[in-house]
Amino acid sequence: MRQEFVFPSAPKIQEEDERILKELKRQLKIKRILTAVVAVFVTVAVVISGYLVYTNVGAVHNFFTEDSTVILRDIHTGDTWEPLYIEGNEYLNYDRLICKKKMVVHIDSASAVTFRISDTDGNIVIDEQTLEPGEGASLKELKRNTDYKVEIKTEGDFVLLRFV
């Protein structure tokens, strides 16, 4: 008994090849779409997680955001300029990634504060300004990672200043 092989004709082979090619293209398209969808979800999850860590973990927030507070009690400078020490440092330096560069006199402060800011060479960068309790002043003129000396004049039992 002899076995005969029947070879398909060329058009049948081409049809089969086209069908296989179309199926492979469809599978590849589905794979690309799924990869893109997974990438979007992973990116959204990372961004949301990062934001939640930034806003809820104090050490992370303090690392990236400038927020210094100075509390002065029983201060009576008269007409003399007194240097302001910010968190034990004689210089103000906006060295954090996120900062508004603003000075605010807290609303509960007992008196107004007159201030001026100079660079380390003694050149006045921000000239004399007076802030009442609850007011703030922009310090946009100050450069990041640069030391500035802040001097104040005030009379009061309690003054709270924030540098953000």
CNS distance restraints for C-alpha pairs under 8 A (distance, minus, plus):
assign (resid   8 and name CA) (resid  12 and name CA) 6.18 0.50 0.50
assign (resid   8 and name CA) (resid  13 and name CA) 6.59 0.50 0.50
assign (resid   9 and name CA) (resid  13 and name CA) 6.49 0.50 0.50
assign (resid  10 and name CA) (resid  14 and name CA) 6.23 0.50 0.50
assign (resid  11 and name CA) (resid  15 and name CA) 6.19 0.50 0.50
assign (resid  12 and name CA) (resid  16 and name CA) 6.19 0.50 0.50
assign (resid  13 and name CA) (resid  17 and name CA) 6.10 0.50 0.50
assign (resid  14 and name CA) (resid  18 and name CA) 6.07 0.50 0.50
assign (resid  15 and name CA) (resid  19 and name CA) 6.15 0.50 0.50
assign (resid  16 and name CA) (resid  20 and name CA) 6.22 0.50 0.50
assign (resid  17 and name CA) (resid  21 and name CA) 6.04 0.50 0.50
assign (resid  18 and name CA) (resid  22 and name CA) 6.06 0.50 0.50
assign (resid  19 and name CA) (resid  23 and name CA) 6.25 0.50 0.50
assign (resid  20 and name CA) (resid  24 and name CA) 6.21 0.50 0.50
assign (resid  21 and name CA) (resid  25 and name CA) 6.18 0.50 0.50
assign (resid  22 and name CA) (resid  26 and name CA) 6.15 0.50 0.50
assign (resid  23 and name CA) (resid  27 and name CA) 6.23 0.50 0.50
assign (resid  24 and name CA) (resid  28 and name CA) 6.10 0.50 0.50
assign (resid  25 and name CA) (resid  29 and name CA) 6.11 0.50 0.50
assign (resid  26 and name CA) (resid  30 and name CA) 6.27 0.50 0.50
assign (resid  27 and name CA) (resid  31 and name CA) 6.15 0.50 0.50
assign (resid  28 and name CA) (resid  32 and name CA) 6.21 0.50 0.50
assign (resid  29 and name CA) (resid  33 and name CA) 6.26 0.50 0.50
assign (resid  30 and name CA) (resid  34 and name CA) 6.17 0.50 0.50
assign (resid  31 and name CA) (resid  35 and name CA) 6.13 0.50 0.50
assign (resid  32 and name CA) (resid  36 and name CA) 6.21 0.50 0.50
assign (resid  33 and name CA) (resid  37 and name CA) 6.20 0.50 0.50
assign (resid  34 and name CA) (resid  38 and name CA) 6.12 0.50 0.50
assign (resid  35 and name CA) (resid  39 and name CA) 6.11 0.50 0.50
assign (resid  36 and name CA) (resid  40 and name CA) 6.22 0.50 0.50
assign (resid  37 and name CA) (resid  41 and name CA) 6.32 0.50 0.50
assign (resid  38 and name CA) (resid  42 and name CA) 6.12 0.50 0.50
assign (resid  39 and name CA) (resid  43 and name CA) 6.09 0.50 0.50
assign (resid  40 and name CA) (resid  44 and name CA) 6.17 0.50 0.50
assign (resid  41 and name CA) (resid  45 and name CA) 6.10 0.50 0.50
assign (resid  42 and name CA) (resid  46 and name CA) 6.16 0.50 0.50
assign (resid  43 and name CA) (resid  47 and name CA) 6.19 0.50 0.50
assign (resid  44 and name CA) (resid  48 and name CA) 6.10 0.50 0.50
assign (resid  45 and name CA) (resid  49 and name CA) 5.98 0.50 0.50
assign (resid  46 and name CA) (resid  50 and name CA) 6.00 0.50 0.50
assign (resid  47 and name CA) (resid  51 and name CA) 6.18 0.50 0.50
assign (resid  48 and name CA) (resid  52 and name CA) 6.16 0.50 0.50
assign (resid  49 and name CA) (resid  53 and name CA) 6.16 0.50 0.50
assign (resid  50 and name CA) (resid  54 and name CA) 6.09 0.50 0.50
assign (resid  51 and name CA) (resid  55 and name CA) 6.16 0.50 0.50
assign (resid  52 and name CA) (resid  56 and name CA) 5.85 0.50 0.50
assign (resid  53 and name CA) (resid  57 and name CA) 5.42 0.50 0.50
assign (resid  53 and name CA) (resid  60 and name CA) 7.18 0.50 0.50
assign (resid  54 and name CA) (resid  58 and name CA) 7.72 0.50 0.50
assign (resid  54 and name CA) (resid  60 and name CA) 5.65 0.50 0.50
assign (resid  54 and name CA) (resid  61 and name CA) 5.14 0.50 0.50
assign (resid  55 and name CA) (resid  61 and name CA) 6.22 0.50 0.50
assign (resid  56 and name CA) (resid  61 and name CA) 7.60 0.50 0.50
assign (resid  57 and name CA) (resid  61 and name CA) 6.25 0.50 0.50
assign (resid  58 and name CA) (resid  62 and name CA) 5.97 0.50 0.50
assign (resid  59 and name CA) (resid  63 and name CA) 6.09 0.50 0.50
assign (resid  60 and name CA) (resid  64 and name CA) 6.52 0.50 0.50
assign (resid  61 and name CA) (resid  65 and name CA) 5.80 0.50 0.50
assign (resid  62 and name CA) (resid  66 and name CA) 6.89 0.50 0.50
assign (resid  62 and name CA) (resid  67 and name CA) 7.47 0.50 0.50
assign (resid  63 and name CA) (resid  96 and name CA) 7.09 0.50 0.50
assign (resid  64 and name CA) (resid  96 and name CA) 5.45 0.50 0.50
assign (resid  64 and name CA) (resid  97 and name CA) 5.20 0.50 0.50
assign (resid  64 and name CA) (resid  98 and name CA) 5.88 0.50 0.50
assign (resid  65 and name CA) (resid  96 and name CA) 5.67 0.50 0.50
assign (resid  65 and name CA) (resid  97 and name CA) 6.25 0.50 0.50
assign (resid  65 and name CA) (resid  98 and name CA) 4.71 0.50 0.50
assign (resid  65 and name CA) (resid  99 and name CA) 5.96 0.50 0.50
assign (resid  65 and name CA) (resid 164 and name CA) 7.95 0.50 0.50
assign (resid  66 and name CA) (resid  94 and name CA) 6.81 0.50 0.50
assign (resid  66 and name CA) (resid  95 and name CA) 7.59 0.50 0.50
assign (resid  66 and name CA) (resid  96 and name CA) 5.53 0.50 0.50
assign (resid  66 and name CA) (resid  97 and name CA) 7.73 0.50 0.50
assign (resid  66 and name CA) (resid  98 and name CA) 6.29 0.50 0.50
assign (resid  66 and name CA) (resid  99 and name CA) 5.16 0.50 0.50
assign (resid  66 and name CA) (resid 100 and name CA) 7.95 0.50 0.50
assign (resid  66 and name CA) (resid 163 and name CA) 7.40 0.50 0.50
assign (resid  66 and name CA) (resid 164 and name CA) 5.29 0.50 0.50
assign (resid  67 and name CA) (resid  99 and name CA) 7.83 0.50 0.50
assign (resid  67 and name CA) (resid 162 and name CA) 6.88 0.50 0.50
assign (resid  67 and name CA) (resid 163 and name CA) 5.65 0.50 0.50
assign (resid  67 and name CA) (resid 164 and name CA) 4.50 0.50 0.50
assign (resid  68 and name CA) (resid  86 and name CA) 7.00 0.50 0.50
assign (resid  68 and name CA) (resid  87 and name CA) 6.97 0.50 0.50
assign (resid  68 and name CA) (resid 162 and name CA) 5.65 0.50 0.50
assign (resid  68 and name CA) (resid 163 and name CA) 5.06 0.50 0.50
assign (resid  68 and name CA) (resid 164 and name CA) 6.52 0.50 0.50
assign (resid  69 and name CA) (resid  86 and name CA) 7.27 0.50 0.50
assign (resid  69 and name CA) (resid  87 and name CA) 7.32 0.50 0.50
assign (resid  69 and name CA) (resid 160 and name CA) 7.11 0.50 0.50
assign (resid  69 and name CA) (resid 161 and name CA) 5.72 0.50 0.50
assign (resid  69 and name CA) (resid 162 and name CA) 4.52 0.50 0.50
assign (resid  69 and name CA) (resid 163 and name CA) 6.39 0.50 0.50
assign (resid  70 and name CA) (resid  85 and name CA) 7.77 0.50 0.50
assign (resid  70 and name CA) (resid  86 and name CA) 6.09 0.50 0.50
assign (resid  70 and name CA) (resid  87 and name CA) 6.94 0.50 0.50
assign (resid  70 and name CA) (resid 160 and name CA) 5.76 0.50 0.50
assign (resid  70 and name CA) (resid 161 and name CA) 5.09 0.50 0.50
assign (resid  70 and name CA) (resid 162 and name CA) 6.37 0.50 0.50
assign (resid  71 and name CA) (resid 158 and name CA) 7.32 0.50 0.50
assign (resid  71 and name CA) (resid 159 and name CA) 5.90 0.50 0.50
assign (resid  71 and name CA) (resid 160 and name CA) 4.58 0.50 0.50
assign (resid  71 and name CA) (resid 161 and name CA) 6.47 0.50 0.50
assign (resid  72 and name CA) (resid 157 and name CA) 7.76 0.50 0.50
assign (resid  72 and name CA) (resid 158 and name CA) 5.74 0.50 0.50
assign (resid  72 and name CA) (resid 159 and name CA) 5.05 0.50 0.50
assign (resid  72 and name CA) (resid 160 and name CA) 6.27 0.50 0.50
assign (resid  73 and name CA) (resid 156 and name CA) 7.30 0.50 0.50
assign (resid  73 and name CA) (resid 157 and name CA) 5.16 0.50 0.50
assign (resid  73 and name CA) (resid 158 and name CA) 4.63 0.50 0.50
assign (resid  73 and name CA) (resid 159 and name CA) 6.51 0.50 0.50
assign (resid  74 and name CA) (resid 155 and name CA) 7.82 0.50 0.50
assign (resid  74 and name CA) (resid 156 and name CA) 5.84 0.50 0.50
assign (resid  74 and name CA) (resid 157 and name CA) 4.16 0.50 0.50
assign (resid  74 and name CA) (resid 158 and name CA) 6.30 0.50 0.50
assign (resid  75 and name CA) (resid 154 and name CA) 6.85 0.50 0.50
assign (resid  75 and name CA) (resid 155 and name CA) 5.71 0.50 0.50
assign (resid  75 and name CA) (resid 156 and name CA) 5.56 0.50 0.50
assign (resid  75 and name CA) (resid 157 and name CA) 6.27 0.50 0.50
assign (resid  75 and name CA) (resid 158 and name CA) 7.55 0.50 0.50
assign (resid  76 and name CA) (resid 153 and name CA) 7.93 0.50 0.50
assign (resid  76 and name CA) (resid 154 and name CA) 6.11 0.50 0.50
assign (resid  76 and name CA) (resid 155 and name CA) 4.45 0.50 0.50
assign (resid  76 and name CA) (resid 156 and name CA) 6.38 0.50 0.50
assign (resid  77 and name CA) (resid  81 and name CA) 7.02 0.50 0.50
assign (resid  77 and name CA) (resid  82 and name CA) 6.72 0.50 0.50
assign (resid  77 and name CA) (resid 153 and name CA) 5.55 0.50 0.50
assign (resid  77 and name CA) (resid 154 and name CA) 5.78 0.50 0.50
assign (resid  77 and name CA) (resid 155 and name CA) 6.32 0.50 0.50
assign (resid  78 and name CA) (resid 153 and name CA) 6.75 0.50 0.50
assign (resid  78 and name CA) (resid 154 and name CA) 6.97 0.50 0.50
assign (resid  78 and name CA) (resid 155 and name CA) 6.97 0.50 0.50
assign (resid  79 and name CA) (resid 153 and name CA) 6.62 0.50 0.50
assign (resid  80 and name CA) (resid 153 and name CA) 6.57 0.50 0.50
assign (resid  81 and name CA) (resid 151 and name CA) 5.66 0.50 0.50
assign (resid  81 and name CA) (resid 152 and name CA) 5.46 0.50 0.50
assign (resid  81 and name CA) (resid 153 and name CA) 5.56 0.50 0.50
assign (resid  82 and name CA) (resid 151 and name CA) 5.24 0.50 0.50
assign (resid  82 and name CA) (resid 152 and name CA) 5.37 0.50 0.50
assign (resid  82 and name CA) (resid 153 and name CA) 6.51 0.50 0.50
assign (resid  83 and name CA) (resid  90 and name CA) 7.30 0.50 0.50
assign (resid  83 and name CA) (resid 149 and name CA) 7.18 0.50 0.50
assign (resid  83 and name CA) (resid 150 and name CA) 5.96 0.50 0.50
assign (resid  83 and name CA) (resid 151 and name CA) 4.35 0.50 0.50
assign (resid  83 and name CA) (resid 152 and name CA) 6.47 0.50 0.50
assign (resid  84 and name CA) (resid  90 and name CA) 6.53 0.50 0.50
assign (resid  84 and name CA) (resid 149 and name CA) 7.58 0.50 0.50
assign (resid  84 and name CA) (resid 150 and name CA) 5.48 0.50 0.50
assign (resid  84 and name CA) (resid 151 and name CA) 5.46 0.50 0.50
assign (resid  84 and name CA) (resid 152 and name CA) 6.64 0.50 0.50
assign (resid  85 and name CA) (resid  89 and name CA) 5.25 0.50 0.50
assign (resid  85 and name CA) (resid  90 and name CA) 4.57 0.50 0.50
assign (resid  85 and name CA) (resid  91 and name CA) 6.87 0.50 0.50
assign (resid  85 and name CA) (resid 150 and name CA) 7.92 0.50 0.50
assign (resid  86 and name CA) (resid  90 and name CA) 6.30 0.50 0.50
assign (resid  86 and name CA) (resid  91 and name CA) 6.82 0.50 0.50
assign (resid  86 and name CA) (resid  92 and name CA) 6.55 0.50 0.50
assign (resid  90 and name CA) (resid 149 and name CA) 6.65 0.50 0.50
assign (resid  90 and name CA) (resid 150 and name CA) 7.97 0.50 0.50
assign (resid  91 and name CA) (resid 147 and name CA) 5.48 0.50 0.50
assign (resid  91 and name CA) (resid 148 and name CA) 5.17 0.50 0.50
assign (resid  91 and name CA) (resid 149 and name CA) 4.94 0.50 0.50
assign (resid  91 and name CA) (resid 150 and name CA) 6.96 0.50 0.50
assign (resid  92 and name CA) (resid 147 and name CA) 5.68 0.50 0.50
assign (resid  92 and name CA) (resid 148 and name CA) 5.05 0.50 0.50
assign (resid  92 and name CA) (resid 149 and name CA) 6.22 0.50 0.50
assign (resid  92 and name CA) (resid 150 and name CA) 6.91 0.50 0.50
assign (resid  93 and name CA) (resid 144 and name CA) 6.92 0.50 0.50
assign (resid  93 and name CA) (resid 145 and name CA) 5.78 0.50 0.50
assign (resid  93 and name CA) (resid 146 and name CA) 5.53 0.50 0.50
assign (resid  93 and name CA) (resid 147 and name CA) 4.91 0.50 0.50
assign (resid  93 and name CA) (resid 148 and name CA) 6.40 0.50 0.50
assign (resid  94 and name CA) (resid  99 and name CA) 7.08 0.50 0.50
assign (resid  94 and name CA) (resid 101 and name CA) 7.39 0.50 0.50
assign (resid  94 and name CA) (resid 143 and name CA) 7.42 0.50 0.50
assign (resid  94 and name CA) (resid 144 and name CA) 5.05 0.50 0.50
assign (resid  94 and name CA) (resid 145 and name CA) 5.65 0.50 0.50
assign (resid  94 and name CA) (resid 146 and name CA) 7.05 0.50 0.50
assign (resid  95 and name CA) (resid 144 and name CA) 5.64 0.50 0.50
assign (resid  95 and name CA) (resid 145 and name CA) 4.65 0.50 0.50
assign (resid  95 and name CA) (resid 146 and name CA) 7.70 0.50 0.50
assign (resid  99 and name CA) (resid 164 and name CA) 5.76 0.50 0.50
assign (resid 100 and name CA) (resid 140 and name CA) 7.94 0.50 0.50
assign (resid 100 and name CA) (resid 164 and name CA) 5.52 0.50 0.50
assign (resid 101 and name CA) (resid 138 and name CA) 6.24 0.50 0.50
assign (resid 101 and name CA) (resid 139 and name CA) 4.90 0.50 0.50
assign (resid 101 and name CA) (resid 140 and name CA) 5.61 0.50 0.50
assign (resid 101 and name CA) (resid 142 and name CA) 7.49 0.50 0.50
assign (resid 101 and name CA) (resid 163 and name CA) 7.06 0.50 0.50
assign (resid 101 and name CA) (resid 164 and name CA) 5.69 0.50 0.50
assign (resid 102 and name CA) (resid 136 and name CA) 6.73 0.50 0.50
assign (resid 102 and name CA) (resid 137 and name CA) 5.68 0.50 0.50
assign (resid 102 and name CA) (resid 138 and name CA) 4.58 0.50 0.50
assign (resid 102 and name CA) (resid 139 and name CA) 5.08 0.50 0.50
assign (resid 102 and name CA) (resid 140 and name CA) 7.41 0.50 0.50
assign (resid 102 and name CA) (resid 163 and name CA) 5.76 0.50 0.50
assign (resid 102 and name CA) (resid 164 and name CA) 5.37 0.50 0.50
assign (resid 103 and name CA) (resid 136 and name CA) 5.43 0.50 0.50
assign (resid 103 and name CA) (resid 137 and name CA) 5.32 0.50 0.50
assign (resid 103 and name CA) (resid 138 and name CA) 6.57 0.50 0.50
assign (resid 103 and name CA) (resid 139 and name CA) 6.95 0.50 0.50
assign (resid 103 and name CA) (resid 161 and name CA) 6.95 0.50 0.50
assign (resid 103 and name CA) (resid 162 and name CA) 5.67 0.50 0.50
assign (resid 103 and name CA) (resid 163 and name CA) 4.65 0.50 0.50
assign (resid 103 and name CA) (resid 164 and name CA) 6.56 0.50 0.50
assign (resid 104 and name CA) (resid 131 and name CA) 8.00 0.50 0.50
assign (resid 104 and name CA) (resid 134 and name CA) 7.04 0.50 0.50
assign (resid 104 and name CA) (resid 135 and name CA) 5.88 0.50 0.50
assign (resid 104 and name CA) (resid 136 and name CA) 4.03 0.50 0.50
assign (resid 104 and name CA) (resid 137 and name CA) 6.47 0.50 0.50
assign (resid 104 and name CA) (resid 161 and name CA) 5.69 0.50 0.50
assign (resid 104 and name CA) (resid 162 and name CA) 5.15 0.50 0.50
assign (resid 104 and name CA) (resid 163 and name CA) 6.56 0.50 0.50
assign (resid 105 and name CA) (resid 109 and name CA) 6.88 0.50 0.50
assign (resid 105 and name CA) (resid 112 and name CA) 7.77 0.50 0.50
assign (resid 105 and name CA) (resid 113 and name CA) 7.44 0.50 0.50
assign (resid 105 and name CA) (resid 131 and name CA) 6.70 0.50 0.50
assign (resid 105 and name CA) (resid 132 and name CA) 6.84 0.50 0.50
assign (resid 105 and name CA) (resid 133 and name CA) 5.15 0.50 0.50
assign (resid 105 and name CA) (resid 134 and name CA) 5.57 0.50 0.50
assign (resid 105 and name CA) (resid 135 and name CA) 5.76 0.50 0.50
assign (resid 105 and name CA) (resid 136 and name CA) 6.20 0.50 0.50
assign (resid 105 and name CA) (resid 159 and name CA) 7.40 0.50 0.50
assign (resid 105 and name CA) (resid 160 and name CA) 6.02 0.50 0.50
assign (resid 105 and name CA) (resid 161 and name CA) 4.78 0.50 0.50
assign (resid 105 and name CA) (resid 162 and name CA) 6.61 0.50 0.50
assign (resid 106 and name CA) (resid 133 and name CA) 5.57 0.50 0.50
assign (resid 106 and name CA) (resid 134 and name CA) 5.17 0.50 0.50
assign (resid 106 and name CA) (resid 135 and name CA) 7.46 0.50 0.50
assign (resid 106 and name CA) (resid 159 and name CA) 7.40 0.50 0.50
assign (resid 106 and name CA) (resid 160 and name CA) 5.41 0.50 0.50
assign (resid 106 and name CA) (resid 161 and name CA) 6.05 0.50 0.50
assign (resid 106 and name CA) (resid 162 and name CA) 7.33 0.50 0.50
assign (resid 107 and name CA) (resid 133 and name CA) 4.53 0.50 0.50
assign (resid 107 and name CA) (resid 134 and name CA) 3.92 0.50 0.50
assign (resid 107 and name CA) (resid 135 and name CA) 7.56 0.50 0.50
assign (resid 108 and name CA) (resid 133 and name CA) 6.68 0.50 0.50
assign (resid 108 and name CA) (resid 134 and name CA) 7.61 0.50 0.50
assign (resid 108 and name CA) (resid 159 and name CA) 7.74 0.50 0.50
assign (resid 108 and name CA) (resid 160 and name CA) 7.69 0.50 0.50
assign (resid 109 and name CA) (resid 133 and name CA) 5.61 0.50 0.50
assign (resid 109 and name CA) (resid 158 and name CA) 5.58 0.50 0.50
assign (resid 109 and name CA) (resid 159 and name CA) 4.45 0.50 0.50
assign (resid 109 and name CA) (resid 160 and name CA) 5.79 0.50 0.50
assign (resid 110 and name CA) (resid 133 and name CA) 7.40 0.50 0.50
assign (resid 110 and name CA) (resid 156 and name CA) 5.46 0.50 0.50
assign (resid 110 and name CA) (resid 157 and name CA) 6.25 0.50 0.50
assign (resid 110 and name CA) (resid 158 and name CA) 5.39 0.50 0.50
assign (resid 110 and name CA) (resid 159 and name CA) 5.99 0.50 0.50
assign (resid 111 and name CA) (resid 132 and name CA) 6.82 0.50 0.50
assign (resid 111 and name CA) (resid 133 and name CA) 6.51 0.50 0.50
assign (resid 111 and name CA) (resid 154 and name CA) 6.96 0.50 0.50
assign (resid 111 and name CA) (resid 155 and name CA) 6.36 0.50 0.50
assign (resid 111 and name CA) (resid 156 and name CA) 5.51 0.50 0.50
assign (resid 111 and name CA) (resid 158 and name CA) 7.74 0.50 0.50
assign (resid 111 and name CA) (resid 159 and name CA) 6.85 0.50 0.50
assign (resid 112 and name CA) (resid 130 and name CA) 6.72 0.50 0.50
assign (resid 112 and name CA) (resid 131 and name CA) 5.50 0.50 0.50
assign (resid 112 and name CA) (resid 132 and name CA) 4.28 0.50 0.50
assign (resid 112 and name CA) (resid 133 and name CA) 5.85 0.50 0.50
assign (resid 112 and name CA) (resid 154 and name CA) 6.45 0.50 0.50
assign (resid 112 and name CA) (resid 155 and name CA) 7.73 0.50 0.50
assign (resid 113 and name CA) (resid 130 and name CA) 5.55 0.50 0.50
assign (resid 113 and name CA) (resid 131 and name CA) 5.33 0.50 0.50
assign (resid 113 and name CA) (resid 132 and name CA) 6.56 0.50 0.50
assign (resid 113 and name CA) (resid 152 and name CA) 6.65 0.50 0.50
assign (resid 113 and name CA) (resid 153 and name CA) 6.03 0.50 0.50
assign (resid 113 and name CA) (resid 154 and name CA) 5.02 0.50 0.50
assign (resid 113 and name CA) (resid 155 and name CA) 7.96 0.50 0.50
assign (resid 114 and name CA) (resid 128 and name CA) 6.56 0.50 0.50
assign (resid 114 and name CA) (resid 129 and name CA) 5.43 0.50 0.50
assign (resid 114 and name CA) (resid 130 and name CA) 4.07 0.50 0.50
assign (resid 114 and name CA) (resid 131 and name CA) 6.28 0.50 0.50
assign (resid 114 and name CA) (resid 152 and name CA) 5.50 0.50 0.50
assign (resid 114 and name CA) (resid 153 and name CA) 5.09 0.50 0.50
assign (resid 114 and name CA) (resid 154 and name CA) 6.40 0.50 0.50
assign (resid 115 and name CA) (resid 127 and name CA) 7.80 0.50 0.50
assign (resid 115 and name CA) (resid 128 and name CA) 5.51 0.50 0.50
assign (resid 115 and name CA) (resid 129 and name CA) 5.54 0.50 0.50
assign (resid 115 and name CA) (resid 130 and name CA) 6.42 0.50 0.50
assign (resid 115 and name CA) (resid 150 and name CA) 6.95 0.50 0.50
assign (resid 115 and name CA) (resid 151 and name CA) 5.57 0.50 0.50
assign (resid 115 and name CA) (resid 152 and name CA) 4.32 0.50 0.50
assign (resid 115 and name CA) (resid 153 and name CA) 6.39 0.50 0.50
assign (resid 116 and name CA) (resid 124 and name CA) 7.34 0.50 0.50
assign (resid 116 and name CA) (resid 125 and name CA) 7.86 0.50 0.50
assign (resid 116 and name CA) (resid 126 and name CA) 5.63 0.50 0.50
assign (resid 116 and name CA) (resid 127 and name CA) 5.13 0.50 0.50
assign (resid 116 and name CA) (resid 128 and name CA) 4.67 0.50 0.50
assign (resid 116 and name CA) (resid 129 and name CA) 6.55 0.50 0.50
assign (resid 116 and name CA) (resid 150 and name CA) 6.00 0.50 0.50
assign (resid 116 and name CA) (resid 151 and name CA) 5.52 0.50 0.50
assign (resid 116 and name CA) (resid 152 and name CA) 6.62 0.50 0.50
assign (resid 117 and name CA) (resid 124 and name CA) 5.97 0.50 0.50
assign (resid 117 and name CA) (resid 125 and name CA) 5.65 0.50 0.50
assign (resid 117 and name CA) (resid 126 and name CA) 5.03 0.50 0.50
assign (resid 117 and name CA) (resid 127 and name CA) 6.68 0.50 0.50
assign (resid 117 and name CA) (resid 128 and name CA) 7.96 0.50 0.50
assign (resid 117 and name CA) (resid 148 and name CA) 6.47 0.50 0.50
assign (resid 117 and name CA) (resid 149 and name CA) 5.62 0.50 0.50
assign (resid 117 and name CA) (resid 150 and name CA) 4.63 0.50 0.50
assign (resid 117 and name CA) (resid 151 and name CA) 6.35 0.50 0.50
assign (resid 118 and name CA) (resid 122 and name CA) 5.49 0.50 0.50
assign (resid 118 and name CA) (resid 123 and name CA) 5.22 0.50 0.50
assign (resid 118 and name CA) (resid 124 and name CA) 4.15 0.50 0.50
assign (resid 118 and name CA) (resid 125 and name CA) 4.95 0.50 0.50
assign (resid 118 and name CA) (resid 126 and name CA) 6.75 0.50 0.50
assign (resid 118 and name CA) (resid 148 and name CA) 5.64 0.50 0.50
assign (resid 118 and name CA) (resid 149 and name CA) 5.26 0.50 0.50
assign (resid 118 and name CA) (resid 150 and name CA) 6.68 0.50 0.50
assign (resid 119 and name CA) (resid 123 and name CA) 5.51 0.50 0.50
assign (resid 119 and name CA) (resid 124 and name CA) 6.60 0.50 0.50
assign (resid 119 and name CA) (resid 125 and name CA) 6.53 0.50 0.50
assign (resid 119 and name CA) (resid 147 and name CA) 6.56 0.50 0.50
assign (resid 119 and name CA) (resid 148 and name CA) 4.62 0.50 0.50
assign (resid 119 and name CA) (resid 149 and name CA) 6.04 0.50 0.50
assign (resid 120 and name CA) (resid 147 and name CA) 6.47 0.50 0.50
assign (resid 120 and name CA) (resid 148 and name CA) 6.01 0.50 0.50
assign (resid 120 and name CA) (resid 149 and name CA) 6.67 0.50 0.50
assign (resid 125 and name CA) (resid 141 and name CA) 7.32 0.50 0.50
assign (resid 125 and name CA) (resid 142 and name CA) 7.58 0.50 0.50
assign (resid 126 and name CA) (resid 139 and name CA) 7.79 0.50 0.50
assign (resid 126 and name CA) (resid 141 and name CA) 7.49 0.50 0.50
assign (resid 131 and name CA) (resid 135 and name CA) 5.68 0.50 0.50
assign (resid 131 and name CA) (resid 136 and name CA) 6.65 0.50 0.50
assign (resid 131 and name CA) (resid 137 and name CA) 7.47 0.50 0.50
assign (resid 142 and name CA) (resid 146 and name CA) 7.74 0.50 0.50
